[in-house]
Structure formats: C-alpha cells, structure tokens
C-alpha cells in the first residue's frame, strides 16, 4: 500500500528551502509544511541591510531573468512590478591589470568572441593573443575521455593569453573557483557539447539564434527587487507564514535525522519530531552530517563536494571622492595580476535606489578558492586591501562614509572535476528513500534561479511528480 504523505519538513530556510515550501503548498494546498532554519533569519546568504541611504547586499545583488525560475517566483508573489533592470551604460564591465582598466570586449558570449572588431581593437591582448583568440574556429576539436577542467578547455580552444586575461577573471567572478579544478561538464556543458557538434565554439555560437541575439553579456536580463534581494526573501517567507498549514521555525538546528518505516524523525534542538516527507535544503556538508545514520554512502558522497570562502567589503563614498569618474558596473581582476581582489562591483551604478544621488555604493570581493586564506584576515586588513585596490584602479580621496565586512565561510560549492558523476550517484541514492529530496546550490547551479529550480524540483520529487522542465 502506497503511503500518501501529508506532513513535510524542509531543513534550511535559504532561497532553495523557501522555494521548496512554496511549491509544496502550491502543488498540494492541504499539506502541512514545516521549515526549520538554524539561524535567526531566513534567506541564508541572501541578506540585505540598510546603512543610512545605502542599501547593501551581503551576497548576490541580482538574478537573471532566463532561465525564468526566479522571475516566475516573483510573479507568483506579486512583486514582479517592483523588479529593476540595470541602468544603461555603454561600457559595463572592465578588466583591471596593474593600474590600467580595459573594457571587456563587446560581443563576448561568456568566453566566446561573437564579434571580431572589438577583439582587434582592445588594448588588453597582444596582437598574437588576439589572433589566437579569434582563430579558435581553426583549432581541431579534441577527443577528451571524461571531464575536463575549465583551464584546460579554455587554453586549448582560445590560447593562454585570452584565458589568463579574460576567461579566468570572468569565471572566477561567478564561481570563486580554481579553474584548474572546475568541471566544464558541471558548469559550461553547452560549450563542451558545442565543440562536439560544431567542432568550434565560434562556429557553434554563430549558428545559435540565441547567442547571435545576445552578441555579448545580456545586462538587460538582470533583475533586482527595488528593496534588494532581501525583498524576495521577506516576500516569500512572509507569504508562506500566512498560509494555513505552514510553520517556519527559526533558531531550530537539526542535529540528526532518522528513518523508520515511512516516517522521517528529526532531532530539532533536542526535541524529536516526525514527518512523512523530508527535503534537506542545506549545503552538502551539513546535509552529510545530518544524514550519516540514514545512509552512510550518501553522506560520504555529499562530504566530497568542497566549498570556498569569500569576504565582501562594502564601501560607501561620495562620488567626488573618486579621482576618475567611473560609470561601469564593475572591475574584474585576473589572477596573473598578482592582486588580492577578485572583483569590485559598483552596486549603485547597476541599480537605482542603492544610495543617495551624490553617493556611490561599492562592494569589493576578496578570497575565493585561489586565495581562501584572505578571508581570515581581520576587518582592518580587509579594508586596507579593498581601499588600496580601489585607489589603484580609479583613485580615491579621503575616507569612506562607511565600510563593512561580510564573511561567507564555506558557502560557495565547488563543482570540481567529476562533479556531474558525483551528483548522479547522489541522486541515485536519494531515489532509494521514500518521500525524500535534496535541494540547494551544491548540485546543479549556484545562482538564484538555479536554487529556485532546485527547490521546485525537490517539491515535485517528494510528491512523486518528477521534475520541472520549464
């Protein structure tokens, strides 16, 4: 006799867990849903704070509208009319080497040049580097047995110079990862497939209507709630709290999970509670610790997903404190430059309402997989690194109006070589357990839309409805 689950619990109140709760109630309105969050706030790393006129994101400050999972969630919550698009500027992103800034050549589709002229005109690459970058369509495809690192793939297709000066800093800005370990199959499979199908990424993007329409970074696809990403979290958690049958429990750490018959029993802050269905929406390492007595093999596989740490230094300035006016969205720094900063984001240049009209809100990213030790520096040392890099790149006069450090230790999962196979094994073991699913950024994607999709698919899974393909 099949057991029809009526009570569900979700461990983890980040965007993945909240999305799972939302879609559980949408798919089964009479379900009893309890969300356990170990901290005193919902949202995980997605937090927005105010300091005077400054609206500061502690982690991600926007999401992409395609795939549409986050955008659709905003529509369902009724906050889509309050979503902002990025401000229009001609040169949006720059690469910093030494004290020089170079606009990212227009027409790049991630690592692929879709327009020749911007590459020929850039001062970022030498003549030989430009030629090698643009001659990718003359490089024969390689027969790679299994996975390949991003560095290996990019150098093989585009050459060392384009990799070191353009591709590596762009990818590190997204994944805060070591490109020598980062899996192409887990992070950029479409390029792997493109090489196999077309023999070349330049040829592949030329035949893709979507890539040709983009002709570079699609900044018009970026969205941010008017009151920051925290508005999405508060709208989601507040709406859930008002639904009959939903309980959101803060300061409720789950120390262990046990399975008996068709029930899942949790030790929640010393108290035992049982449910029909379970979704674990924490990071893989925390999930591993909780599930060790349920499935030791699954626990071991989860432990193998490594993480990286980073720090964000938020800085508030008056516009006239910059020696050189800067209208771009940000600056990324190649590892070969030898600096200690991954990127600088000019938040108030991207979205309106982030500070006063005569002010600038800037966020400096430090650490990541290549310089993880920097996260353990004290606040003053991190401030010094951030301000020194800002002064080197655009010039700085006087002291900031405010400065604040946000540290995120072991929060960014690393999709290393073999990640796809590891996740396939994890999902195979998960299927062996009744009314159980995993969700979060440890498995299929690190952005907000991927996390929403993960939560939605987890809800579908515990209800026996497969996964979403929208």
VOPAPA-61974 format. One record per residue (C-alpha): residue number from 0; residue in three letters; y, x, z. Coordinates in steps of 0.25 Angstrom, whole numbers, plus 5000, padded with zeros to 4 digits. Example, Ala and Ser with C-alpha at 12.3 -4.5 7.8 and 13.67 -1.06 7.14 Angstrom:
% residues 2
<0 "ALA" <4982 5049 5031>>,
<1 "SER" <4996 5055 5029>>,
//
This chain:
% residues 470
<0 "UNK" <5000 5000 5000>>,
<1 "UNK" <5013 5006 4996>>,
<2 "UNK" <5024 5007 5007>>,
<3 "UNK" <5037 5001 5003>>,
<4 "UNK" <5048 5010 5010>>,
<5 "UNK" <5059 5002 5017>>,
<6 "UNK" <5065 5013 5026>>,
<7 "UNK" <5070 5026 5021>>,
<8 "UNK" <5077 5038 5027>>,
<9 "UNK" <5085 5049 5020>>,
<10 "UNK" <5087 5063 5027>>,
<11 "UNK" <5100 5069 5023>>,
<12 "UNK" <5114 5062 5021>>,
<13 "UNK" <5119 5070 5009>>,
<14 "UNK" <5122 5064 4996>>,
<15 "UNK" <5107 5065 4992>>,
<16 "UNK" <5103 5057 5004>>,
<17 "UNK" <5114 5047 5004>>,
<18 "UNK" <5111 5044 4989>>,
<19 "UNK" <5096 5042 4992>>,
<20 "UNK" <5100 5032 5003>>,
<21 "UNK" <5110 5025 4993>>,
<22 "UNK" <5099 5024 4982>>,
<23 "UNK" <5088 5019 4992>>,
<24 "UNK" <5097 5008 4996>>,
<25 "UNK" <5101 5005 4982>>,
<26 "UNK" <5087 5004 4977>>,
<27 "UNK" <5081 4997 4990>>,
<28 "UNK" <5092 4990 4997>>,
<29 "UNK" <5083 4985 5009>>,
<30 "UNK" <5079 5000 5012>>,
<31 "UNK" <5082 5005 5026>>,
<32 "UNK" <5088 5019 5023>>,
<33 "UNK" <5092 5030 5034>>,
<34 "UNK" <5099 5043 5031>>,
<35 "UNK" <5098 5054 5041>>,
<36 "UNK" <5109 5065 5040>>,
<37 "UNK" <5108 5077 5049>>,
<38 "UNK" <5123 5079 5050>>,
<39 "UNK" <5135 5071 5054>>,
<40 "UNK" <5139 5068 5039>>,
<41 "UNK" <5133 5062 5027>>,
<42 "UNK" <5134 5070 5014>>,
<43 "UNK" <5128 5083 5017>>,
<44 "UNK" <5137 5094 5010>>,
<45 "UNK" <5145 5083 5003>>,
<46 "UNK" <5157 5082 5013>>,
<47 "UNK" <5172 5080 5010>>,
<48 "UNK" <5183 5083 5020>>,
<49 "UNK" <5198 5082 5021>>,
<50 "UNK" <5208 5092 5026>>,
<51 "UNK" <5221 5087 5024>>,
<52 "UNK" <5223 5083 5010>>,
<53 "UNK" <5211 5091 5006>>,
<54 "UNK" <5198 5084 5002>>,
<55 "UNK" <5187 5095 5003>>,
<56 "UNK" <5173 5094 4999>>,
<57 "UNK" <5163 5102 5007>>,
<58 "UNK" <5153 5103 4995>>,
<59 "UNK" <5153 5096 4982>>,
<60 "UNK" <5166 5091 4977>>,
<61 "UNK" <5162 5083 4965>>,
<62 "UNK" <5150 5078 4957>>,
<63 "UNK" <5146 5076 4942>>,
<64 "UNK" <5146 5062 4936>>,
<65 "UNK" <5134 5066 4928>>,
<66 "UNK" <5123 5064 4931>>,
<67 "UNK" <5129 5051 4937>>,
<68 "UNK" <5121 5050 4951>>,
<69 "UNK" <5133 5053 4960>>,
<70 "UNK" <5143 5045 4951>>,
<71 "UNK" <5134 5033 4951>>,
<72 "UNK" <5133 5034 4966>>,
<73 "UNK" <5148 5034 4967>>,
<74 "UNK" <5148 5021 4958>>,
<75 "UNK" <5138 5015 4967>>,
<76 "UNK" <5146 5018 4979>>,
<77 "UNK" <5159 5013 4973>>,
<78 "UNK" <5166 5026 4973>>,
<79 "UNK" <5166 5030 4959>>,
<80 "UNK" <5180 5025 4956>>,
<81 "UNK" <5184 5036 4967>>,
<82 "UNK" <5178 5047 4959>>,
<83 "UNK" <5187 5058 4954>>,
<84 "UNK" <5186 5067 4942>>,
<85 "UNK" <5190 5081 4941>>,
<86 "UNK" <5205 5084 4937>>,
<87 "UNK" <5207 5088 4923>>,
<88 "UNK" <5210 5103 4921>>,
<89 "UNK" <5208 5112 4909>>,
<90 "UNK" <5201 5124 4916>>,
<91 "UNK" <5192 5118 4927>>,
<92 "UNK" <5183 5130 4931>>,
<93 "UNK" <5185 5145 4932>>,
<94 "UNK" <5177 5157 4934>>,
<95 "UNK" <5182 5168 4943>>,
<96 "UNK" <5179 5183 4941>>,
<97 "UNK" <5188 5192 4949>>,
<98 "UNK" <5202 5187 4949>>,
<99 "UNK" <5201 5180 4936>>,
<100 "UNK" <5198 5166 4933>>,
<101 "UNK" <5191 5161 4920>>,
<102 "UNK" <5190 5147 4915>>,
<103 "UNK" <5175 5143 4914>>,
<104 "UNK" <5174 5142 4899>>,
<105 "UNK" <5175 5128 4894>>,
<106 "UNK" <5163 5121 4888>>,
<107 "UNK" <5152 5127 4897>>,
<108 "UNK" <5141 5117 4900>>,
<109 "UNK" <5137 5124 4913>>,
<110 "UNK" <5132 5137 4907>>,
<111 "UNK" <5132 5134 4892>>,
<112 "UNK" <5144 5136 4883>>,
<113 "UNK" <5146 5124 4874>>,
<114 "UNK" <5159 5129 4868>>,
<115 "UNK" <5161 5143 4862>>,
<116 "UNK" <5176 5145 4863>>,
<117 "UNK" <5178 5144 4878>>,
<118 "UNK" <5168 5155 4880>>,
<119 "UNK" <5174 5164 4869>>,
<120 "UNK" <5188 5162 4875>>,
<121 "UNK" <5184 5165 4890>>,
<122 "UNK" <5188 5178 4897>>,
<123 "UNK" <5177 5176 4906>>,
<124 "UNK" <5166 5182 4897>>,
<125 "UNK" <5166 5195 4889>>,
<126 "UNK" <5164 5194 4874>>,
<127 "UNK" <5149 5198 4876>>,
<128 "UNK" <5148 5187 4887>>,
<129 "UNK" <5154 5176 4878>>,
<130 "UNK" <5145 5180 4866>>,
<131 "UNK" <5132 5180 4875>>,
<132 "UNK" <5136 5167 4882>>,
<133 "UNK" <5139 5160 4868>>,
<134 "UNK" <5126 5165 4861>>,
<135 "UNK" <5117 5158 4871>>,
<136 "UNK" <5112 5150 4859>>,
<137 "UNK" <5107 5162 4853>>,
<138 "UNK" <5098 5166 4865>>,
<139 "UNK" <5084 5162 4863>>,
<140 "UNK" <5078 5153 4873>>,
<141 "UNK" <5069 5159 4883>>,
<142 "UNK" <5055 5155 4887>>,
<143 "UNK" <5056 5154 4902>>,
<144 "UNK" <5044 5151 4910>>,
<145 "UNK" <5048 5143 4922>>,
<146 "UNK" <5062 5142 4929>>,
<147 "UNK" <5074 5152 4926>>,
<148 "UNK" <5086 5155 4935>>,
<149 "UNK" <5100 5151 4930>>,
<150 "UNK" <5104 5166 4929>>,
<151 "UNK" <5092 5170 4920>>,
<152 "UNK" <5094 5158 4911>>,
<153 "UNK" <5109 5159 4910>>,
<154 "UNK" <5109 5174 4907>>,
<155 "UNK" <5098 5172 4897>>,
<156 "UNK" <5106 5161 4890>>,
<157 "UNK" <5120 5166 4891>>,
<158 "UNK" <5121 5180 4896>>,
<159 "UNK" <5124 5188 4909>>,
<160 "UNK" <5140 5186 4908>>,
<161 "UNK" <5140 5171 4905>>,
<162 "UNK" <5130 5170 4917>>,
<163 "UNK" <5138 5178 4927>>,
<164 "UNK" <5152 5174 4924>>,
<165 "UNK" <5150 5159 4920>>,
<166 "UNK" <5136 5153 4923>>,
<167 "UNK" <5133 5159 4936>>,
<168 "UNK" <5146 5155 4943>>,
<169 "UNK" <5145 5141 4937>>,
<170 "UNK" <5131 5139 4942>>,
<171 "UNK" <5134 5145 4956>>,
<172 "UNK" <5145 5135 4957>>,
<173 "UNK" <5135 5124 4956>>,
<174 "UNK" <5123 5129 4963>>,
<175 "UNK" <5128 5140 4972>>,
<176 "UNK" <5115 5147 4968>>,
<177 "UNK" <5109 5161 4963>>,
<178 "UNK" <5108 5159 4948>>,
<179 "UNK" <5096 5169 4948>>,
<180 "UNK" <5088 5159 4957>>,
<181 "UNK" <5094 5146 4951>>,
<182 "UNK" <5084 5138 4943>>,
<183 "UNK" <5088 5134 4929>>,
<184 "UNK" <5078 5123 4929>>,
<185 "UNK" <5083 5117 4942>>,
<186 "UNK" <5098 5118 4939>>,
<187 "UNK" <5100 5118 4924>>,
<188 "UNK" <5087 5113 4917>>,
<189 "UNK" <5095 5107 4906>>,
<190 "UNK" <5099 5121 4901>>,
<191 "UNK" <5084 5126 4902>>,
<192 "UNK" <5080 5114 4894>>,
<193 "UNK" <5091 5116 4884>>,
<194 "UNK" <5087 5131 4882>>,
<195 "UNK" <5073 5126 4879>>,
<196 "UNK" <5077 5114 4870>>,
<197 "UNK" <5088 5121 4862>>,
<198 "UNK" <5086 5136 4864>>,
<199 "UNK" <5100 5137 4869>>,
<200 "UNK" <5110 5131 4879>>,
<201 "UNK" <5121 5131 4870>>,
<202 "UNK" <5113 5124 4859>>,
<203 "UNK" <5108 5114 4869>>,
<204 "UNK" <5122 5110 4874>>,
<205 "UNK" <5127 5109 4860>>,
<206 "UNK" <5116 5099 4857>>,
<207 "UNK" <5119 5091 4870>>,
<208 "UNK" <5129 5080 4869>>,
<209 "UNK" <5132 5080 4884>>,
<210 "UNK" <5134 5095 4884>>,
<211 "UNK" <5143 5094 4872>>,
<212 "UNK" <5151 5083 4878>>,
<213 "UNK" <5153 5091 4891>>,
<214 "UNK" <5157 5104 4884>>,
<215 "UNK" <5158 5111 4898>>,
<216 "UNK" <5160 5106 4912>>,
<217 "UNK" <5162 5091 4913>>,
<218 "UNK" <5172 5091 4924>>,
<219 "UNK" <5175 5076 4920>>,
<220 "UNK" <5161 5073 4926>>,
<221 "UNK" <5164 5078 4940>>,
<222 "UNK" <5167 5067 4951>>,
<223 "UNK" <5172 5067 4965>>,
<224 "UNK" <5175 5056 4974>>,
<225 "UNK" <5190 5054 4978>>,
<226 "UNK" <5188 5058 4992>>,
<227 "UNK" <5178 5069 4989>>,
<228 "UNK" <5162 5069 4989>>,
<229 "UNK" <5163 5064 5003>>,
<230 "UNK" <5167 5051 4998>>,
<231 "UNK" <5154 5050 4990>>,
<232 "UNK" <5146 5053 5003>>,
<233 "UNK" <5154 5043 5012>>,
<234 "UNK" <5153 5032 5002>>,
<235 "UNK" <5138 5034 5001>>,
<236 "UNK" <5136 5035 5016>>,
<237 "UNK" <5145 5024 5020>>,
<238 "UNK" <5140 5014 5009>>,
<239 "UNK" <5125 5018 5014>>,
<240 "UNK" <5129 5015 5028>>,
<241 "UNK" <5134 5001 5025>>,
<242 "UNK" <5121 4997 5018>>,
<243 "UNK" <5111 4989 5026>>,
<244 "UNK" <5099 4998 5030>>,
<245 "UNK" <5105 5011 5029>>,
<246 "UNK" <5107 5021 5041>>,
<247 "UNK" <5114 5034 5039>>,
<248 "UNK" <5111 5043 5051>>,
<249 "UNK" <5120 5056 5053>>,
<250 "UNK" <5117 5067 5063>>,
<251 "UNK" <5102 5063 5061>>,
<252 "UNK" <5094 5076 5057>>,
<253 "UNK" <5080 5074 5053>>,
<254 "UNK" <5071 5085 5059>>,
<255 "UNK" <5057 5081 5053>>,
<256 "UNK" <5050 5071 5044>>,
<257 "UNK" <5036 5066 5046>>,
<258 "UNK" <5028 5057 5037>>,
<259 "UNK" <5017 5047 5041>>,
<260 "UNK" <5011 5036 5033>>,
<261 "UNK" <5023 5031 5025>>,
<262 "UNK" <5034 5034 5035>>,
<263 "UNK" <5043 5046 5036>>,
<264 "UNK" <5047 5049 5050>>,
<265 "UNK" <5059 5058 5053>>,
<266 "UNK" <5063 5065 5066>>,
<267 "UNK" <5078 5062 5066>>,
<268 "UNK" <5085 5069 5077>>,
<269 "UNK" <5073 5068 5086>>,
<270 "UNK" <5070 5053 5082>>,
<271 "UNK" <5059 5048 5073>>,
<272 "UNK" <5062 5039 5062>>,
<273 "UNK" <5052 5033 5051>>,
<274 "UNK" <5055 5029 5037>>,
<275 "UNK" <5048 5024 5025>>,
<276 "UNK" <5055 5033 5015>>,
<277 "UNK" <5062 5047 5016>>,
<278 "UNK" <5072 5055 5008>>,
<279 "UNK" <5075 5069 5012>>,
<280 "UNK" <5089 5072 5006>>,
<281 "UNK" <5092 5085 5013>>,
<282 "UNK" <5091 5099 5008>>,
<283 "UNK" <5078 5104 5004>>,
<284 "UNK" <5077 5114 5016>>,
<285 "UNK" <5080 5103 5026>>,
<286 "UNK" <5070 5093 5019>>,
<287 "UNK" <5060 5104 5020>>,
<288 "UNK" <5061 5106 5035>>,
<289 "UNK" <5060 5091 5038>>,
<290 "UNK" <5048 5089 5028>>,
<291 "UNK" <5039 5100 5033>>,
<292 "UNK" <5030 5092 5041>>,
<293 "UNK" <5029 5082 5030>>,
<294 "UNK" <5026 5091 5018>>,
<295 "UNK" <5026 5106 5020>>,
<296 "UNK" <5024 5109 5005>>,
<297 "UNK" <5037 5101 5002>>,
<298 "UNK" <5044 5107 5014>>,
<299 "UNK" <5041 5121 5009>>,
<300 "UNK" <5046 5118 4994>>,
<301 "UNK" <5059 5112 5000>>,
<302 "UNK" <5061 5124 5008>>,
<303 "UNK" <5061 5133 4995>>,
<304 "UNK" <5074 5126 4990>>,
<305 "UNK" <5084 5136 4994>>,
<306 "UNK" <5099 5133 4997>>,
<307 "UNK" <5112 5141 4996>>,
<308 "UNK" <5124 5140 5005>>,
<309 "UNK" <5139 5140 5002>>,
<310 "UNK" <5153 5139 5008>>,
<311 "UNK" <5165 5131 5003>>,
<312 "UNK" <5178 5136 5007>>,
<313 "UNK" <5189 5124 5005>>,
<314 "UNK" <5203 5129 5004>>,
<315 "UNK" <5216 5120 5003>>,
<316 "UNK" <5228 5126 4997>>,
<317 "UNK" <5242 5123 4992>>,
<318 "UNK" <5242 5124 4977>>,
<319 "UNK" <5253 5134 4977>>,
<320 "UNK" <5244 5144 4985>>,
<321 "UNK" <5237 5147 4973>>,
<322 "UNK" <5243 5159 4965>>,
<323 "UNK" <5237 5154 4952>>,
<324 "UNK" <5237 5139 4949>>,
<325 "UNK" <5222 5134 4947>>,
<326 "UNK" <5219 5121 4941>>,
<327 "UNK" <5204 5123 4939>>,
<328 "UNK" <5193 5117 4947>>,
<329 "UNK" <5187 5130 4952>>,
<330 "UNK" <5182 5144 4950>>,
<331 "UNK" <5168 5149 4950>>,
<332 "UNK" <5165 5164 4953>>,
<333 "UNK" <5153 5172 4946>>,
<334 "UNK" <5145 5180 4956>>,
<335 "UNK" <5147 5192 4948>>,
<336 "UNK" <5162 5192 4952>>,
<337 "UNK" <5157 5196 4966>>,
<338 "UNK" <5165 5186 4974>>,
<339 "UNK" <5161 5177 4985>>,
<340 "UNK" <5165 5164 4980>>,
<341 "UNK" <5156 5154 4971>>,
<342 "UNK" <5168 5145 4967>>,
<343 "UNK" <5181 5140 4970>>,
<344 "UNK" <5183 5125 4968>>,
<345 "UNK" <5197 5119 4967>>,
<346 "UNK" <5194 5105 4972>>,
<347 "UNK" <5208 5099 4971>>,
<348 "UNK" <5208 5104 4956>>,
<349 "UNK" <5196 5096 4953>>,
<350 "UNK" <5199 5083 4960>>,
<351 "UNK" <5211 5075 4965>>,
<352 "UNK" <5214 5072 4979>>,
<353 "UNK" <5208 5084 4985>>,
<354 "UNK" <5221 5089 4991>>,
<355 "UNK" <5236 5088 4990>>,
<356 "UNK" <5243 5089 4977>>,
<357 "UNK" <5248 5103 4981>>,
<358 "UNK" <5235 5108 4987>>,
<359 "UNK" <5222 5114 4982>>,
<360 "UNK" <5208 5112 4988>>,
<361 "UNK" <5199 5123 4984>>,
<362 "UNK" <5184 5126 4988>>,
<363 "UNK" <5178 5140 4988>>,
<364 "UNK" <5163 5141 4987>>,
<365 "UNK" <5156 5153 4993>>,
<366 "UNK" <5142 5157 4995>>,
<367 "UNK" <5130 5151 4987>>,
<368 "UNK" <5117 5157 4984>>,
<369 "UNK" <5123 5170 4979>>,
<370 "UNK" <5132 5173 4992>>,
<371 "UNK" <5126 5164 5003>>,
<372 "UNK" <5130 5174 5014>>,
<373 "UNK" <5144 5170 5012>>,
<374 "UNK" <5142 5156 5018>>,
<375 "UNK" <5140 5163 5032>>,
<376 "UNK" <5154 5169 5032>>,
<377 "UNK" <5164 5163 5042>>,
<378 "UNK" <5175 5154 5037>>,
<379 "UNK" <5185 5164 5036>>,
<380 "UNK" <5177 5173 5028>>,
<381 "UNK" <5174 5162 5018>>,
<382 "UNK" <5189 5158 5018>>,
<383 "UNK" <5192 5173 5014>>,
<384 "UNK" <5182 5173 5003>>,
<385 "UNK" <5187 5159 4997>>,
<386 "UNK" <5202 5163 4998>>,
<387 "UNK" <5200 5177 4992>>,
<388 "UNK" <5193 5171 4980>>,
<389 "UNK" <5203 5160 4978>>,
<390 "UNK" <5215 5171 4979>>,
<391 "UNK" <5207 5180 4969>>,
<392 "UNK" <5205 5168 4959>>,
<393 "UNK" <5218 5160 4960>>,
<394 "UNK" <5227 5167 4970>>,
<395 "UNK" <5230 5161 4984>>,
<396 "UNK" <5243 5161 4992>>,
<397 "UNK" <5243 5158 5007>>,
<398 "UNK" <5233 5152 5016>>,
<399 "UNK" <5225 5139 5012>>,
<400 "UNK" <5229 5126 5019>>,
<401 "UNK" <5215 5125 5024>>,
<402 "UNK" <5202 5131 5022>>,
<403 "UNK" <5188 5127 5026>>,
<404 "UNK" <5173 5131 5024>>,
<405 "UNK" <5161 5123 5021>>,
<406 "UNK" <5148 5129 5022>>,
<407 "UNK" <5135 5124 5016>>,
<408 "UNK" <5123 5132 5020>>,
<409 "UNK" <5110 5130 5012>>,
<410 "UNK" <5115 5117 5005>>,
<411 "UNK" <5114 5121 4991>>,
<412 "UNK" <5100 5121 4986>>,
<413 "UNK" <5096 5132 4976>>,
<414 "UNK" <5088 5128 4964>>,
<415 "UNK" <5081 5141 4963>>,
<416 "UNK" <5070 5145 4952>>,
<417 "UNK" <5058 5135 4954>>,
<418 "UNK" <5067 5124 4960>>,
<419 "UNK" <5062 5114 4950>>,
<420 "UNK" <5047 5117 4952>>,
<421 "UNK" <5050 5117 4968>>,
<422 "UNK" <5057 5103 4967>>,
<423 "UNK" <5045 5097 4958>>,
<424 "UNK" <5036 5102 4969>>,
<425 "UNK" <5045 5096 4980>>,
<426 "UNK" <5045 5082 4973>>,
<427 "UNK" <5030 5082 4970>>,
<428 "UNK" <5028 5084 4985>>,
<429 "UNK" <5039 5073 4989>>,
<430 "UNK" <5032 5063 4980>>,
<431 "UNK" <5019 5064 4988>>,
<432 "UNK" <5027 5058 5000>>,
<433 "UNK" <5029 5043 5000>>,
<434 "UNK" <5044 5038 5000>>,
<435 "UNK" <5050 5052 5001>>,
<436 "UNK" <5060 5059 4993>>,
<437 "UNK" <5069 5071 4993>>,
<438 "UNK" <5084 5071 4989>>,
<439 "UNK" <5095 5081 4989>>,
<440 "UNK" <5101 5093 4981>>,
<441 "UNK" <5089 5102 4984>>,
<442 "UNK" <5081 5097 4972>>,
<443 "UNK" <5087 5092 4959>>,
<444 "UNK" <5102 5095 4959>>,
<445 "UNK" <5113 5099 4968>>,
<446 "UNK" <5125 5091 4964>>,
<447 "UNK" <5129 5077 4970>>,
<448 "UNK" <5124 5069 4958>>,
<449 "UNK" <5110 5076 4959>>,
<450 "UNK" <5110 5073 4974>>,
<451 "UNK" <5113 5058 4972>>,
<452 "UNK" <5102 5058 4962>>,
<453 "UNK" <5093 5065 4971>>,
<454 "UNK" <5095 5054 4982>>,
<455 "UNK" <5093 5043 4972>>,
<456 "UNK" <5080 5049 4967>>,
<457 "UNK" <5075 5050 4981>>,
<458 "UNK" <5078 5036 4984>>,
<459 "UNK" <5071 5032 4971>>,
<460 "UNK" <5059 5040 4975>>,
<461 "UNK" <5057 5035 4989>>,
<462 "UNK" <5058 5021 4983>>,
<463 "UNK" <5047 5025 4973>>,
<464 "UNK" <5057 5023 4961>>,
<465 "UNK" <5056 5036 4954>>,
<466 "UNK" <5069 5044 4952>>,
<467 "UNK" <5083 5041 4945>>,
<468 "UNK" <5085 5045 4931>>,
<469 "UNK" <5099 5040 4930>>,
//
